[in-house]
């Protein structure tokens, strides 16, 4: 594996912009404010959508959903998260940071607390724990988070490609999204393109720190795009996100709404890409709009489809924030230890 960009402490410590060295509690108020703002925004959005329809029928639909079906959905979602947590540990090892598996998964889940940030980039907060406990640079963690987001999109695109032929009016837009994601992956491999530019910018004193960090992030990503690592990451992404797309099918079936597994797969994958590329916090708004539009294309009315959208988002997005907060508090409660 090619060596990563040279990093010169303490300038490399991006956590300084988040919290003073050795202090986890310093960034927790900002974390809490971000979570609260995101939660309030979500409550307002879903409240408005519910009242725009018949909130009584929506509540009745949610309460009538089979509990055993809900349990299966939650199991699928949780298993998918654990798979992605293992992938995070795998990326750390391949980036030269062998962190224990359990700790890697804990920090991965703690990052869910800030999943309600544009592009989920706030999940890089897990790098604060890795920096303090295992000396992993924030630059490296941010690079890994970037690859996680990219591979999530690659996995969702792969899944969506199995169903795209069922939605004739949406193929063109799907191909545009695919082109954007593929271009992002290709750019990481173009070190000869971006490295000279960033090195020139690094000669300017007030741009040196930023350009060096960006270069380190991009090179971390490039080193994780080797064939073996790429294939492993793509398989894990496809399986993990496939569990969530299958969960949407279980929800549609549980609510007695029409739709095949392949149709539910495309609805979930396409709307997930819309939410991700919109860069809205948690994809909120964009993802829901994509789902409602595609369900309408399938002949499911707004009033009938909204309970399904709310339920899948509660199980995949809002549960993630809740679990993330729990693991974040667990991590914050521990005394920082240097390894």
Rosetta silent file (secondary structure, phi, psi, omega in degrees, C-alpha in Angstrom):
SEQUENCE: XXXXXXXXXXXXXXXXXXXXXXXXXXXXXXXXXXXXXXXXXXXXXXXXXXXXXXXXXXXXXXXXXXXXXXXXXXXXXXXXXXXXXXXXXXXXXXXXXXXXXXXXXXXXXXXXXXXXXXXXXXXXXXXXXXXXXXXXXXXXXXXXXXXXXXXXXXXXXXXXXXXXXXXXXXXXXXXXXXXXXXXXXXXXXXXXXXXXXXXXXXXXXXXXXXXXXXXXXXXXXXXXXXXXXXXXXXXXXXXXXXXXXXXXXXXXXXXXXXXXXXXXXXXXXXXXXXXXXXXXXXXXXXXXXXXXXXXXXXXXXXXXXXXXXXXXXXXXXXXXXXXXXXXXXXXXXXXXXXX
SCORE:     score description
SCORE:     0.000 S_00000001
   1 L     0.000  137.434 -179.950    0.000    0.000    0.000 S_00000001
   2 L   -66.529  145.375  179.902    1.303    3.424   -0.840 S_00000001
   3 L   -65.442  147.838  177.873    2.268    5.554    2.168 S_00000001
   4 L   -77.378  167.727 -179.062   -0.199    8.096    3.360 S_00000001
   5 L   -58.901  145.591  177.225    0.492   11.804    3.263 S_00000001
   6 L   -65.045  136.186 -178.065    3.043   13.040    5.731 S_00000001
   7 L  -125.595  132.239 -174.112    1.409   14.451    8.838 S_00000001
   8 L  -116.987   96.031  176.745    3.182   16.789   11.232 S_00000001
   9 L   -61.426  152.086   -0.643    1.684   16.990   14.729 S_00000001
  10 L   -88.090    2.437 -178.216    0.328   19.046   16.260 S_00000001
  11 L   -59.926  -26.880 -177.818   -0.831   20.800   13.076 S_00000001
  12 L   -73.280  -17.585 -173.616   -2.439   17.560   11.969 S_00000001
  13 L   -72.800   86.171  178.387   -4.713   17.461   14.990 S_00000001
  14 H   -64.725  -19.784  179.807   -7.982   18.500   13.402 S_00000001
  15 H   -64.098  -14.944  177.924   -9.676   17.733   16.679 S_00000001
  16 H   -62.591  -27.386  177.814   -8.334   21.034   17.915 S_00000001
  17 H   -80.230   -8.414 -179.216  -11.125   22.675   15.973 S_00000001
  18 L  -107.199  -42.440 -178.961  -13.588   20.450   17.788 S_00000001
  19 L  -158.848  155.165  175.795  -12.250   20.247   21.321 S_00000001
  20 L   -64.801  148.067 -179.931   -9.116   20.950   23.305 S_00000001
  21 L   -54.087  135.491  176.718   -6.695   18.016   23.444 S_00000001
  22 L    81.418    1.183 -178.693   -7.617   15.493   26.135 S_00000001
  23 L  -121.611  105.078  177.808  -11.101   16.866   26.690 S_00000001
  24 L   -77.149  -34.984 -175.649  -14.035   14.902   25.350 S_00000001
  25 H   -65.285  -21.195 -174.688  -16.585   16.911   27.250 S_00000001
  26 H   -63.212  -30.884 -178.223  -15.572   20.103   25.460 S_00000001
  27 H   -98.231   -2.780 -175.987  -17.397   19.194   22.277 S_00000001
  28 H   -66.338  -38.229  177.108  -20.451   17.575   23.863 S_00000001
  29 H   -61.086  -40.692  178.058  -22.576   20.786   24.170 S_00000001
  30 H   -64.137  -39.994  177.902  -22.081   21.473   20.448 S_00000001
  31 H   -60.721  -46.459 -178.704  -22.956   17.861   19.730 S_00000001
  32 H   -62.693  -41.737  178.854  -26.126   18.105   21.809 S_00000001
  33 H   -62.249  -41.830  179.764  -27.188   21.346   20.083 S_00000001
  34 H   -62.906  -43.381  179.907  -26.716   19.764   16.653 S_00000001
  35 H   -64.018  -44.147 -178.823  -28.759   16.730   17.639 S_00000001
  36 H   -64.394  -43.446  178.868  -31.538   18.852   19.131 S_00000001
  37 H   -61.888  -43.494  179.678  -31.754   21.141   16.089 S_00000001
  38 H   -64.460  -41.925 -179.535  -31.883   18.162   13.750 S_00000001
  39 H   -64.653  -43.862  178.644  -34.534   16.443   15.886 S_00000001
  40 H   -61.705  -43.231  178.569  -36.701   19.558   16.035 S_00000001
  41 H   -60.468  -41.054  178.993  -36.428   19.985   12.262 S_00000001
  42 H   -66.174  -42.591  178.759  -37.485   16.380   11.780 S_00000001
  43 H   -61.095  -43.760  179.622  -40.439   16.683   14.149 S_00000001
  44 H   -62.710  -44.619 -178.789  -41.633   19.821   12.346 S_00000001
  45 H   -61.815  -50.892 -177.325  -41.291   18.168    8.927 S_00000001
  46 H   -69.508  -33.546  175.956  -43.107   14.981    9.860 S_00000001
  47 H   -63.802  -44.042  179.296  -45.719   16.884   11.837 S_00000001
  48 H   -64.318  -42.142  179.617  -46.442   19.128    8.857 S_00000001
  49 H   -64.110  -38.475 -179.065  -46.604   16.145    6.494 S_00000001
  50 H   -67.843  -43.632 -178.952  -48.966   14.313    8.825 S_00000001
  51 H   -73.043  -24.321  175.217  -51.338   17.240    9.268 S_00000001
  52 H   -68.803  -23.667  174.573  -51.271   17.890    5.525 S_00000001
  53 L  -105.178 -151.184  177.292  -52.759   14.429    5.235 S_00000001
  54 L  -103.599   98.504 -174.027  -55.083   12.682    7.704 S_00000001
  55 H   -63.383  -26.727  179.087  -52.953   12.266   10.821 S_00000001
  56 H   -67.035  -42.497  179.468  -55.596   10.017   12.408 S_00000001
  57 H   -70.028  -33.308  177.007  -55.386    7.482    9.582 S_00000001
  58 H   -64.577  -46.509  178.850  -51.585    7.700    9.648 S_00000001
  59 H   -62.442  -40.243  179.112  -51.526    6.976   13.367 S_00000001
  60 H   -63.548  -41.250  178.900  -53.999    4.120   12.894 S_00000001
  61 H   -63.572  -42.845 -179.133  -51.827    2.602   10.168 S_00000001
  62 H   -66.478  -40.194 -178.891  -48.704    2.813   12.323 S_00000001
  63 H   -71.141  -25.535 -179.348  -50.445    1.308   15.355 S_00000001
  64 L   -87.484   -3.972 -178.528  -51.842   -1.563   13.283 S_00000001
  65 L   -64.625  130.684 -176.845  -48.445   -2.529   11.879 S_00000001
  66 L   -57.235  123.553 -177.500  -47.648   -6.142   12.897 S_00000001
  67 H   -61.687  -34.037  179.362  -45.189   -6.071   15.841 S_00000001
  68 H   -68.442  -32.064  176.611  -43.400   -9.222   14.656 S_00000001
  69 H   -69.466  -39.381  177.720  -42.820   -7.562   11.285 S_00000001
  70 H   -63.475  -40.246  178.940  -41.451   -4.473   13.055 S_00000001
  71 H   -61.800  -41.088  179.412  -39.088   -6.665   15.081 S_00000001
  72 H   -64.740  -41.055  177.837  -37.770   -8.247   11.861 S_00000001
  73 H   -60.420  -46.173 -178.403  -37.213   -4.808   10.314 S_00000001
  74 H   -64.289  -38.327  178.097  -35.270   -3.647   13.361 S_00000001
  75 H   -63.276  -45.101  179.503  -33.113   -6.801   13.348 S_00000001
  76 H   -61.100  -43.849 -179.667  -32.256   -6.304    9.670 S_00000001
  77 H   -63.754  -45.111 -178.375  -31.364   -2.654   10.239 S_00000001
  78 H   -65.625  -40.092  177.624  -29.204   -3.420   13.288 S_00000001
  79 H   -63.317  -40.002  176.824  -27.342   -6.234   11.515 S_00000001
  80 H   -60.943  -40.030  177.647  -26.662   -3.864    8.627 S_00000001
  81 H   -63.905  -42.130 -179.969  -25.187   -1.320   11.034 S_00000001
  82 H   -64.101  -37.349  176.287  -22.920   -3.955   12.590 S_00000001
  83 H   -62.568  -42.965  178.871  -21.696   -4.948    9.127 S_00000001
  84 H   -69.713  -30.781  174.765  -20.859   -1.343    8.346 S_00000001
  85 H   -65.471  -39.463  175.264  -19.177   -1.049   11.751 S_00000001
  86 H   -64.096  -39.000  178.956  -16.978   -4.015   10.829 S_00000001
  87 H   -61.928  -38.672  177.434  -16.213   -2.286    7.521 S_00000001
  88 H   -60.816  -42.903  177.397  -15.084    0.814    9.448 S_00000001
  89 H   -64.207  -39.069  178.466  -12.686   -1.374   11.456 S_00000001
  90 H   -63.008  -42.210  177.748  -11.474   -2.960    8.215 S_00000001
  91 H   -65.060  -40.953  178.600  -10.765    0.461    6.728 S_00000001
  92 H   -59.464  -45.331 -179.460   -8.882    1.519    9.858 S_00000001
  93 H   -62.448  -42.738 -178.188   -6.638   -1.551    9.657 S_00000001
  94 H   -74.698  -13.632  175.311   -5.936   -0.991    5.975 S_00000001
  95 L   -96.257   11.712  176.738   -5.148    2.676    6.668 S_00000001
  96 L    81.706   25.089  179.468   -2.451    1.647    9.136 S_00000001
  97 L  -131.594   78.152 -178.024   -4.525    2.097   12.309 S_00000001
  98 L   -72.195   93.580  179.981   -5.222   -1.352   13.831 S_00000001
  99 L  -101.408  141.210  178.969   -7.899   -0.500   16.413 S_00000001
 100 L   -51.521  142.920 -175.113   -9.725   -3.287   18.326 S_00000001
 101 H   -58.069  -48.030 -177.185  -12.909   -4.401   16.563 S_00000001
 102 H   -61.378  -43.464  179.029  -15.285   -3.737   19.450 S_00000001
 103 H   -63.982  -39.797  179.184  -13.895   -0.236   19.985 S_00000001
 104 H   -60.975  -43.665 -179.449  -14.133    0.481   16.250 S_00000001
 105 H   -67.826  -38.227  177.934  -17.801   -0.534   16.183 S_00000001
 106 H   -61.536  -45.576 -179.944  -18.529    1.519   19.299 S_00000001
 107 H   -68.834  -35.313  176.367  -17.034    4.644   17.755 S_00000001
 108 H   -59.679  -47.625 -179.319  -18.808    3.921   14.466 S_00000001
 109 H   -68.522  -34.749  177.600  -22.175    3.773   16.236 S_00000001
 110 H   -61.883  -32.864  178.523  -21.344    6.867   18.320 S_00000001
 111 H   -62.719  -22.307  178.484  -20.903    8.741   15.050 S_00000001
 112 H   -61.168  -22.065  179.956  -24.609    8.155   14.323 S_00000001
 113 H   -58.821  -29.191  179.745  -25.365   10.877   16.869 S_00000001
 114 H  -112.381   31.039  176.216  -24.321   13.383   14.202 S_00000001
 115 L   -68.622  -17.800  178.811  -25.801   11.584   11.222 S_00000001
 116 L   -86.328   44.334  175.280  -28.077   14.614   10.873 S_00000001
 117 L  -121.142  156.654 -179.767  -25.318   16.718    9.302 S_00000001
 118 E   -52.461  123.494 -179.128  -24.850   17.522    5.590 S_00000001
 119 L    66.131   11.528 -177.081  -23.562   14.381    3.899 S_00000001
 120 L    60.170   20.496 -176.630  -23.339   12.794    7.380 S_00000001
 121 H   -66.450  -20.592  176.963  -19.873   14.338    7.621 S_00000001
 122 H   -62.566  -16.914  178.044  -20.481   15.063   11.299 S_00000001
 123 H   -63.967  -14.361  177.110  -19.923   11.349   11.851 S_00000001
 124 H   -65.721   -8.283  176.925  -16.216   12.173   11.642 S_00000001
 125 H   -58.558  -23.611  178.226  -16.598   13.200   15.298 S_00000001
 126 H   -61.897  -20.238  177.761  -15.743    9.569   16.072 S_00000001
 127 H   -65.475  -23.796  177.985  -12.213   10.551   15.118 S_00000001
 128 H   -62.346  -44.253  178.890  -11.952   12.531   18.367 S_00000001
 129 H   -66.402  -43.249 -179.474  -12.162    9.299   20.358 S_00000001
 130 H   -65.094  -35.682  177.922   -9.765    7.481   18.047 S_00000001
 131 H   -65.628  -45.106 -174.673   -7.288   10.365   18.263 S_00000001
 132 H   -76.297  -35.002 -174.936   -7.342   10.486   22.046 S_00000001
 133 H   -94.915  -28.829 -176.007   -7.377    6.745   22.758 S_00000001
 134 H  -130.936    5.089  175.393   -5.331    5.303   19.892 S_00000001
 135 L    69.754   19.884  178.147   -3.490    8.233   18.347 S_00000001
 136 L   -80.247  126.267 -175.809   -5.250    7.947   14.971 S_00000001
 137 L   -66.692  147.341  177.749   -5.071   11.307   13.223 S_00000001
 138 H   -63.276  -34.018  177.763   -8.293   13.120   12.426 S_00000001
 139 H   -56.962  -44.569 -179.162   -7.083   13.557    8.852 S_00000001
 140 H   -66.786  -42.168 -179.740   -7.011    9.803    8.445 S_00000001
 141 H   -64.794  -41.929  177.972  -10.426    9.320   10.054 S_00000001
 142 H   -61.397  -38.877  176.646  -12.002   12.001    7.859 S_00000001
 143 H   -62.473  -39.488  178.307  -10.534   10.234    4.827 S_00000001
 144 H   -67.445  -42.217  177.732  -12.089    6.957    5.974 S_00000001
 145 H   -61.036  -38.836  177.494  -15.465    8.622    6.567 S_00000001
 146 H   -60.664  -43.836  178.962  -15.284   10.031    3.038 S_00000001
 147 H   -66.547  -37.633  176.657  -14.691    6.516    1.670 S_00000001
 148 H   -57.313  -48.038 -179.323  -17.549    5.174    3.801 S_00000001
 149 H   -63.437  -41.755 -179.070  -19.956    7.667    2.248 S_00000001
 150 H   -64.765  -44.377 -178.970  -18.644    6.950   -1.240 S_00000001
 151 H   -70.814  -31.001  173.349  -18.897    3.177   -0.816 S_00000001
 152 H   -59.049  -45.550 -179.598  -22.394    3.518    0.661 S_00000001
 153 H   -66.806  -39.714  176.811  -23.424    5.282   -2.533 S_00000001
 154 H   -61.457  -43.589  179.719  -21.674    2.688   -4.711 S_00000001
 155 H   -63.615  -42.669  179.070  -23.489   -0.089   -2.836 S_00000001
 156 H   -66.499  -39.302  176.994  -26.862    1.628   -3.166 S_00000001
 157 H   -62.738  -42.512  178.397  -26.239    2.249   -6.871 S_00000001
 158 H   -60.388  -45.251  178.649  -25.387   -1.413   -7.383 S_00000001
 159 H   -63.138  -46.590 -177.846  -28.605   -2.459   -5.645 S_00000001
 160 H   -62.310  -29.241 -178.282  -30.691    0.091   -7.519 S_00000001
 161 H   -64.800  -22.782  178.445  -29.343   -1.104  -10.868 S_00000001
 162 L   -73.889  -16.884 -174.912  -31.199   -4.405  -10.396 S_00000001
 163 L  -119.146   -5.581 -169.933  -34.531   -2.565  -10.339 S_00000001
 164 H   -61.312  -29.789 -178.111  -34.004    0.503  -12.523 S_00000001
 165 H   -68.167  -15.431  179.351  -35.700   -1.061  -15.562 S_00000001
 166 H   -80.251  -12.684 -175.378  -38.987   -1.164  -13.630 S_00000001
 167 L  -124.257   78.973 -172.544  -39.103    2.653  -13.426 S_00000001
 168 H   -58.240  -38.657 -176.902  -38.858    3.878  -17.007 S_00000001
 169 H   -76.241   -6.060 -174.934  -39.389    7.548  -16.213 S_00000001
 170 H  -113.701   -0.422 -174.913  -36.630    7.611  -13.620 S_00000001
 171 H   -64.160  -43.464 -177.503  -33.797    5.877  -15.485 S_00000001
 172 H   -59.243  -46.016 -179.701  -32.209    9.045  -16.841 S_00000001
 173 H   -66.319  -37.897  177.825  -31.949   10.701  -13.438 S_00000001
 174 H   -61.001  -41.854  179.603  -30.626    7.475  -11.907 S_00000001
 175 H   -66.812  -35.237  175.717  -27.882    7.365  -14.551 S_00000001
 176 H   -62.621  -46.826  178.390  -26.998   11.006  -13.820 S_00000001
 177 H   -60.242  -42.031  179.318  -26.657   10.182  -10.123 S_00000001
 178 H   -60.990  -41.157  179.105  -24.560    7.127  -11.012 S_00000001
 179 H   -62.246  -40.379  179.670  -22.273    9.300  -13.115 S_00000001
 180 H   -63.977  -45.283 -177.812  -21.738   11.746  -10.240 S_00000001
 181 H   -67.499  -43.664  178.918  -20.869    8.977   -7.775 S_00000001
 182 H   -62.596  -39.807  178.778  -18.566    7.169  -10.219 S_00000001
 183 H   -62.703  -37.477  177.811  -16.815   10.453  -10.994 S_00000001
 184 H   -61.955  -42.448  177.337  -16.209   10.972   -7.271 S_00000001
 185 H   -66.847  -40.327 -179.837  -14.503    7.597   -7.014 S_00000001
 186 H   -64.746  -36.548 -178.503  -12.476    8.200  -10.159 S_00000001
 187 H   -60.258  -37.573 -179.242  -11.255   11.572   -8.865 S_00000001
 188 H   -60.599  -29.327 -178.839   -9.621    9.921   -5.850 S_00000001
 189 L   -81.470   -7.634 -176.383   -7.419    7.902   -8.186 S_00000001
 190 L   -93.573   57.342 -178.433   -6.195   11.041   -9.989 S_00000001
 191 H   -58.525  -35.525 -179.252   -3.389   11.874   -7.567 S_00000001
 192 H   -67.097  -16.740  179.189   -1.356   13.428  -10.413 S_00000001
 193 H   -86.752  -48.716 -173.047   -4.209   15.881  -10.924 S_00000001
 194 H   -92.883  -24.858 -177.006   -4.906   17.136   -7.418 S_00000001
 195 H   -64.160  -49.026  179.517   -1.566   16.645   -5.659 S_00000001
 196 H   -59.505  -36.901 -179.814    0.416   19.294   -7.606 S_00000001
 197 H   -64.581  -48.189 -178.445   -2.404   21.808   -7.125 S_00000001
 198 H   -67.770  -33.999  178.070   -2.614   21.230   -3.379 S_00000001
 199 H   -67.971  -36.901  176.094    1.176   21.280   -2.998 S_00000001
 200 H   -65.495  -43.104  177.968    1.335   24.656   -4.759 S_00000001
 201 H   -63.028  -30.770 -179.901   -1.398   25.994   -2.495 S_00000001
 202 L   -66.504  -16.242  177.712    0.590   24.655    0.458 S_00000001
 203 L   -79.072  -13.453  175.616    3.351   27.148   -0.324 S_00000001
 204 L   -87.495  122.751 -169.386    0.967   29.964    0.583 S_00000001
 205 H   -53.696  -47.300 -174.075    1.277   30.395    4.338 S_00000001
 206 H   -79.902   -6.220  176.636   -2.411   30.864    5.204 S_00000001
 207 H  -106.946   -6.833 -173.399   -3.438   27.967    2.921 S_00000001
 208 H   -59.601  -49.048 -176.194   -0.712   25.516    3.976 S_00000001
 209 H   -61.405  -47.805 -177.594   -2.603   23.869    6.846 S_00000001
 210 H   -64.963  -46.501 -177.415   -5.831   23.385    4.878 S_00000001
 211 H   -63.816  -38.331  178.170   -4.153   22.125    1.691 S_00000001
 212 H   -64.981  -40.590  179.709   -2.034   19.615    3.629 S_00000001
 213 H   -67.409  -42.319  179.107   -5.081   18.260    5.436 S_00000001
 214 H   -62.101  -42.750  178.767   -7.088   17.983    2.207 S_00000001
 215 H   -62.208  -42.639  178.206   -4.217   16.168    0.538 S_00000001
 216 H   -61.835  -40.658  178.665   -3.947   13.778    3.473 S_00000001
 217 H   -63.860  -47.304 -178.636   -7.693   13.064    3.312 S_00000001
 218 H   -64.401  -39.589  179.933   -7.640   12.423   -0.431 S_00000001
 219 H   -69.898  -33.914  173.631   -4.580   10.169   -0.216 S_00000001
 220 H   -60.759  -45.067  177.971   -6.192    8.170    2.586 S_00000001
 221 H   -62.448  -42.749 -179.541   -9.176    7.677    0.319 S_00000001
 222 H   -62.012  -42.205 -178.914   -7.005    6.733   -2.649 S_00000001
 223 H   -66.937  -20.556  177.702   -5.132    4.117   -0.643 S_00000001
 224 L   -94.201    8.795  178.353   -8.461    2.539    0.325 S_00000001
 225 L  -105.035   18.988  173.281   -9.514    2.257   -3.321 S_00000001
 226 L   -65.883  159.275 -172.966   -7.270   -0.729   -4.082 S_00000001
 227 H   -57.591  -47.582 -177.297   -9.119   -3.594   -5.761 S_00000001
 228 H   -62.481  -50.045 -178.483   -9.270   -5.867   -2.712 S_00000001
 229 H   -65.051  -38.804  179.341  -10.385   -3.173   -0.272 S_00000001
 230 H   -61.924  -46.947 -178.231  -12.835   -1.764   -2.816 S_00000001
 231 H   -63.777  -44.501  178.911  -14.498   -5.143   -3.429 S_00000001
 232 H   -60.621  -46.625 -179.995  -14.798   -5.905    0.286 S_00000001
 233 H   -62.705  -39.306 -178.896  -16.264   -2.465    0.971 S_00000001
 234 H   -67.943  -42.299  179.136  -18.696   -2.735   -1.937 S_00000001
 235 H   -62.446  -46.777  178.980  -19.954   -6.178   -0.904 S_00000001
 236 H   -61.247  -42.564  179.448  -20.507   -5.063    2.695 S_00000001
 237 H   -61.396  -46.447 -177.905  -22.269   -1.909    1.497 S_00000001
 238 H   -63.227  -42.170 -179.764  -24.567   -3.828   -0.849 S_00000001
 239 H   -67.202  -47.562 -177.096  -25.506   -6.380    1.814 S_00000001
 240 H   -62.868  -47.805 -179.893  -26.029   -3.792    4.577 S_00000001
 241 H   -73.890  -26.061  174.633  -28.102   -1.403    2.465 S_00000001
 242 H   -63.825  -33.757  176.743  -29.907   -4.345    0.880 S_00000001
 243 H   -64.830  -36.657  179.504  -31.204   -5.221    4.323 S_00000001
 244 H   -74.026  -37.929  177.991  -32.664   -1.745    4.644 S_00000001
 245 H   -66.959  -36.663  175.601  -34.240   -1.813    1.180 S_00000001
 246 H   -66.198  -31.728  177.214  -35.783   -5.212    2.013 S_00000001
 247 H   -62.488  -36.742  176.817  -37.072   -3.634    5.224 S_00000001
 248 H   -63.140  -40.094  176.717  -39.050   -1.153    3.129 S_00000001
 249 H   -60.999  -43.968  179.163  -40.652   -4.083    1.314 S_00000001
 250 H   -60.613  -37.160  179.866  -41.577   -5.665    4.662 S_00000001
 251 H   -69.677  -45.120  177.633  -43.143   -2.365    5.742 S_00000001
 252 H   -59.365  -44.570 -179.793  -45.143   -1.982    2.510 S_00000001
 253 H   -65.422  -40.365  179.712  -46.343   -5.569    2.834 S_00000001
 254 H   -65.743  -29.407  177.346  -47.162   -5.099    6.509 S_00000001
 255 L   -90.682    6.038  178.926  -49.277   -2.055    5.653 S_00000001
 256 L    59.804   41.296  176.158  -50.944   -4.073    2.852 S_00000001
 257 L  -103.713  149.045 -178.962  -49.623   -1.751    0.151 S_00000001
 258 L   -70.340  154.504  177.487  -48.725   -2.978   -3.351 S_00000001
 259 L   145.284  134.540  177.096  -45.114   -3.440   -4.366 S_00000001
 260 L   -90.484  172.905  177.387  -42.595   -6.158   -5.119 S_00000001
 261 H   -61.483  -41.737 -179.300  -39.192   -6.613   -3.521 S_00000001
 262 H   -66.533  -38.152  178.778  -37.517   -5.146   -6.608 S_00000001
 263 H   -66.876  -45.347  177.781  -39.823   -2.115   -6.621 S_00000001
 264 H   -61.953  -36.148  178.667  -39.244   -1.449   -2.928 S_00000001
 265 H   -60.338  -46.417 -178.771  -35.521   -1.853   -3.550 S_00000001
 266 H   -68.392  -41.069  178.932  -35.466    0.889   -6.180 S_00000001
 267 H   -56.670  -46.045 -177.188  -37.661    3.220   -4.123 S_00000001
 268 H   -69.977  -45.243 -176.522  -35.292    2.934   -1.170 S_00000001
 269 H   -66.288  -47.358 -177.943  -32.062    3.100   -3.161 S_00000001
 270 H   -62.325  -46.563 -178.332  -33.077    5.993   -5.400 S_00000001
 271 H   -67.620  -31.263  176.149  -34.441    8.098   -2.541 S_00000001
 272 H   -65.366  -41.607  177.808  -31.327    7.373   -0.453 S_00000001
 273 H   -64.838  -42.734  177.727  -29.133    8.692   -3.269 S_00000001
 274 H   -57.293  -47.576 -179.448  -31.358   11.779   -3.602 S_00000001
 275 H   -62.913  -40.131 -178.615  -31.025   12.460    0.112 S_00000001
 276 H   -68.225  -46.320 -176.862  -27.247   11.948    0.085 S_00000001
 277 H   -74.013  -19.443  176.745  -26.545   14.127   -2.958 S_00000001
 278 H   -70.352  -19.449 -178.046  -28.856   16.860   -1.676 S_00000001
 279 L    60.299   18.051  173.787  -26.378   17.329    1.219 S_00000001
 280 L   -74.411  149.572  179.816  -29.352   18.085    3.462 S_00000001
 281 E   -54.355  117.605  179.945  -28.853   17.066    7.122 S_00000001
 282 L    66.104   10.559 -175.846  -29.536   13.351    7.247 S_00000001
 283 L    67.959   11.470 -173.962  -31.018   13.637    3.763 S_00000001
 284 L   -65.911  132.077 -176.336  -34.165   14.760    5.509 S_00000001
 285 L    99.562  -58.321 -179.874  -36.707   16.147    3.079 S_00000001
 286 H   -67.392  -45.109  179.795  -34.954   14.902   -0.060 S_00000001
 287 H   -63.946  -45.985 -178.855  -35.168   11.229    0.892 S_00000001
 288 H   -63.416  -41.518  179.227  -38.807   11.476    1.943 S_00000001
 289 H   -63.051  -40.522  177.913  -39.756   13.372   -1.212 S_00000001
 290 H   -62.214  -42.310  179.573  -38.052   10.740   -3.357 S_00000001
 291 H   -64.702  -46.628 -178.987  -39.933    7.937   -1.613 S_00000001
 292 H   -61.157  -43.094  179.962  -43.299    9.673   -1.888 S_00000001
 293 H   -62.782  -44.065 -178.765  -42.723   10.393   -5.585 S_00000001
 294 H   -72.529  -36.133  175.260  -41.725    6.823   -6.425 S_00000001
 295 H   -64.310  -37.453  175.351  -44.536    5.300   -4.377 S_00000001
 296 H   -62.795  -38.528  176.343  -46.909    7.567   -6.295 S_00000001
 297 H   -61.361  -30.255  178.280  -45.407    6.222   -9.526 S_00000001
 298 L   -82.868   -2.578  179.227  -46.346    2.752   -8.227 S_00000001
 299 L    94.359   11.656  179.144  -49.920    3.875   -7.695 S_00000001
 300 L   -96.837  123.705 -176.710  -49.719    4.417   -3.940 S_00000001
 301 L   -68.796  162.740  178.591  -51.346    7.664   -2.838 S_00000001
 302 H   -57.382  -46.944 -176.986  -49.624   10.222   -0.618 S_00000001
 303 H   -63.974  -37.360 -179.386  -51.934    9.440    2.308 S_00000001
 304 H   -78.454  -33.661 -176.088  -51.346    5.683    2.014 S_00000001
 305 H   -81.265  -26.070 -175.691  -47.616    5.934    1.384 S_00000001
 306 H   -59.330  -42.479  177.126  -46.745    8.429    4.113 S_00000001
 307 H   -58.111  -37.823  179.054  -47.041    5.916    7.012 S_00000001
 308 H   -65.940  -41.123  179.249  -44.580    3.622    5.194 S_00000001
 309 H   -64.704  -45.209  179.747  -42.148    6.501    4.652 S_00000001
 310 H   -61.123  -43.894 -175.229  -42.388    7.596    8.279 S_00000001
 311 H   -67.617  -43.383 -179.740  -41.890    4.057    9.556 S_00000001
 312 H   -68.123  -33.020  178.927  -38.842    3.242    7.425 S_00000001
 313 H   -74.883  -34.356  174.896  -37.237    6.557    8.319 S_00000001
 314 H   -63.180  -41.559 -176.297  -37.902    6.061   12.026 S_00000001
 315 H   -76.006  -24.847 -175.996  -36.289    2.615   11.843 S_00000001
 316 H  -108.065  -38.187 -177.593  -33.273    3.688    9.789 S_00000001
 317 H   -96.990  -58.282 -172.869  -32.614    7.386   10.501 S_00000001
 318 H   -70.556  -34.754  173.901  -34.167    8.360   13.808 S_00000001
 319 H   -64.267  -36.751  178.391  -33.278    5.097   15.523 S_00000001
 320 H   -61.631  -43.013  178.662  -29.703    5.636   14.331 S_00000001
 321 H   -62.312  -43.400 -179.628  -29.603    9.065   15.993 S_00000001
 322 H   -62.757  -47.879  178.833  -31.005    7.585   19.213 S_00000001
 323 H   -63.010  -41.859  179.028  -28.495    4.709   19.222 S_00000001
 324 H   -59.716  -41.619  178.098  -25.700    7.123   18.340 S_00000001
 325 H   -62.070  -39.919  178.881  -26.552    9.354   21.296 S_00000001
 326 H   -62.340  -45.690  179.744  -26.422    6.326   23.594 S_00000001
 327 H   -72.256  -31.573  176.414  -22.992    5.287   22.376 S_00000001
 328 H   -62.945  -44.333  178.290  -21.798    8.895   22.377 S_00000001
 329 H   -64.515  -36.323  177.151  -22.717    9.209   26.068 S_00000001
 330 H   -62.297  -45.169 -179.230  -20.992    5.888   26.731 S_00000001
 331 H   -67.066  -38.718 -179.577  -17.805    7.098   25.075 S_00000001
 332 H   -69.461  -26.721 -177.754  -17.931   10.468   26.832 S_00000001
 333 H   -76.370  -16.180 -178.390  -18.382    8.793   30.206 S_00000001
 334 L   -82.965  148.015  176.007  -15.107    6.944   29.908 S_00000001
 335 L   -75.184  131.034  177.921  -11.869    8.463   31.112 S_00000001
 336 L   -58.043  132.549  179.448   -9.600    9.247   28.142 S_00000001
 337 L  -127.622  135.052  177.873   -6.801    6.718   27.973 S_00000001
 338 L   -89.959  131.401 -179.494   -3.710    6.904   25.854 S_00000001
 339 L   -98.772    0.000    0.000   -2.708    3.711   24.135 S_00000001
